Amino acid sequence: MDLLDEAVDRARTVVAEKCPQLASEELEDRAKQVGIGAVKYADLSTSRTRDYIFDADCMVSPNGDTGIYLQYAYARIQSILRKAPDGVTPIAHQDLALEPAERALGLLLDEFGATIVLVTETFEPHRLCAYLHSLAAAYTVFYEHCPVLMASSGEVMETRLLLCQLTGRTLRQGMDLHGIGTSERL
């Protein structure tokens, strides 16, 4: 309980810095979700054949291979989807040439099913964590290089919104498989 309490306390500080406008009750809910998720992710992301290094500061860091990094990526995606103009539908326009970051993200999304099969066959949950971290990192590159809401055309925006939507669903499903909660806002 002390470990979880400490993780929630540290997560509260991180969440309060990221979202200072949260009401105290909402801050507590997010801190609990993020703190407990951080501990779960830290535990599950380490191979059972490697030494486990406990570092509470690393667990609740919004950067690096942490649960908060994944939760924040998911929340960022939900923010973009909320801000999408009315009438714009996430859909693939197959005739569009993709930017390298779009292509890399799409190819990584395609690996989710195979990753799940591998994890269930090998009983190695750290492989799903590694996949989710790679997906969140690929999404960050996509986010930095491929404007979604300010795309050059409606078709480009719709295609990029679809990549956002699929990435969000995949991150949520992967974290859910590990018992890690997600939030629309973080």
C-alpha positions in Angstrom: 0.0 0.0 0.0 2.9 2.4 0.7 4.2 1.9 -2.8 0.9 2.6 -4.3 0.3 5.6 -2.1 3.7 7.0 -3.0 3.1 6.5 -6.7 -0.3 8.3 -6.4 1.3 11.2 -4.5 4.0 11.6 -7.2 1.5 11.2 -10.0 -0.7 13.9 -8.4 2.2 16.4 -8.7 2.8 15.4 -12.4 -0.9 15.6 -13.3 -1.3 19.0 -11.5 1.5 20.4 -13.5 0.1 19.1 -16.8 -3.5 20.1 -16.0 -3.6 22.9 -13.4 -7.3 23.6 -14.2 -8.5 20.2 -12.9 -10.9 20.3 -9.9 -9.6 18.6 -6.8 -11.9 15.6 -7.1 -10.9 15.1 -10.8 -7.2 15.6 -9.9 -7.5 12.8 -7.2 -9.1 10.4 -9.7 -6.5 11.1 -12.3 -3.6 10.8 -9.8 -4.9 7.4 -8.7 -5.3 6.2 -12.2 -1.9 7.5 -13.3 0.0 6.4 -10.2 -1.4 2.9 -10.0 -1.0 2.6 -13.8 2.6 3.7 -13.5 3.3 0.9 -11.0 1.6 -1.7 -13.1 3.4 -0.6 -16.2 6.8 -0.6 -14.5 6.2 -4.1 -13.2 4.9 -5.5 -16.5 7.4 -3.8 -18.7 10.3 -5.7 -17.3 11.2 -9.2 -18.5 10.9 -11.8 -15.8 14.5 -12.8 -16.6 15.9 -9.3 -15.9 16.6 -7.6 -12.6 13.8 -5.2 -11.4 15.0 -1.8 -10.5 12.6 0.2 -8.4 12.6 3.9 -9.0 9.5 5.8 -8.1 10.6 8.9 -9.9 11.1 7.1 -13.1 7.8 5.3 -12.8 5.8 8.5 -12.8 7.9 10.4 -15.3 5.9 11.7 -18.3 8.9 10.9 -20.5 10.5 7.6 -21.4 9.2 4.1 -21.1 6.5 4.7 -18.6 2.8 4.2 -18.2 2.2 7.9 -18.0 3.9 8.4 -21.3 1.3 6.1 -22.9 -1.6 7.6 -21.0 -0.5 11.1 -22.1 -0.3 10.0 -25.7 -3.8 8.6 -25.5 -5.1 11.8 -23.9 -3.4 13.9 -26.6 -5.1 11.8 -29.3 -8.5 12.3 -27.7 -7.9 16.0 -27.6 -7.2 16.1 -31.3 -10.3 14.0 -32.0 -12.5 16.3 -29.9 -11.2 19.4 -31.8 -11.8 17.9 -35.2 -14.2 20.1 -37.3 -17.8 18.9 -37.5 -18.5 16.8 -40.6 -14.9 15.6 -41.0 -14.8 11.8 -40.8 -11.7 9.8 -40.1 -11.3 7.8 -43.3 -8.4 6.5 -45.4 -7.8 8.1 -48.7 -5.8 5.4 -50.4 -4.7 7.6 -53.3 -2.7 10.0 -51.0 1.0 9.7 -50.7 1.9 9.3 -47.1 4.6 11.1 -45.2 7.3 8.8 -43.7 5.9 9.3 -40.1 2.4 8.4 -41.3 3.6 5.3 -43.0 5.7 4.2 -40.0 2.7 4.7 -37.7 0.4 2.7 -40.0 2.8 -0.1 -40.3 3.3 -0.3 -36.5 -0.5 -0.3 -36.0 -0.6 -3.3 -38.2 1.7 -5.2 -35.8 -0.7 -5.1 -32.9 -2.4 -8.5 -33.6 0.8 -10.3 -34.0 2.1 -8.7 -30.8 -0.9 -10.0 -28.9 -0.5 -13.5 -30.3 3.2 -13.4 -29.3 2.4 -12.2 -25.8 -0.2 -14.9 -25.2 2.0 -17.7 -26.6 5.1 -16.7 -24.6 3.4 -15.3 -21.4 5.7 -12.3 -21.7 3.6 -9.1 -21.0 6.7 -6.9 -21.3 6.5 -7.5 -25.1 3.1 -5.7 -25.2 4.6 -2.9 -23.1 7.4 -2.5 -25.6 5.0 -2.5 -28.5 2.8 0.2 -26.8 5.8 2.3 -26.0 7.0 2.0 -29.6 3.5 3.0 -30.8 3.3 6.0 -28.5 6.8 7.1 -29.7 5.8 6.7 -33.4 2.7 8.7 -32.7 4.8 11.5 -31.1 6.9 11.6 -34.3 3.8 11.6 -36.4 2.3 14.4 -34.2 5.4 16.5 -34.6 5.8 16.1 -38.4 2.2 15.7 -39.6 -0.2 18.5 -38.6 -3.7 16.9 -38.2 -6.1 19.7 -37.7 -4.1 22.1 -39.9 -3.5 19.6 -42.7 -3.1 20.8 -46.2 -6.4 19.4 -47.4 -9.6 17.8 -46.1 -8.5 14.4 -47.4 -5.1 14.6 -45.6 -6.9 15.7 -42.4 -9.3 12.7 -42.6 -6.5 10.3 -43.2 -4.5 11.7 -40.3 -7.6 11.6 -38.1 -8.0 8.0 -38.9 -4.4 7.3 -37.9 -5.1 9.2 -34.6 -8.3 7.2 -34.0 -6.7 3.9 -34.6 -3.6 4.7 -32.5 -5.9 5.8 -29.6 -8.0 2.6 -29.8 -4.8 0.5 -29.9 -3.2 2.2 -27.0 -6.4 2.0 -25.0 -6.9 -1.7 -25.7 -3.3 -2.5 -25.0 -3.3 -0.7 -21.7 -6.7 -2.2 -20.8 -5.2 -5.7 -21.3 -2.6 -4.7 -18.6 -5.3 -3.2 -16.3 -4.0 0.3 -16.9 -6.7 3.0 -17.1 -6.9 5.7 -19.7 -8.4 9.2 -19.5 -9.8 11.5 -22.2 -7.9 14.3 -20.6 -4.6 14.3 -18.7 
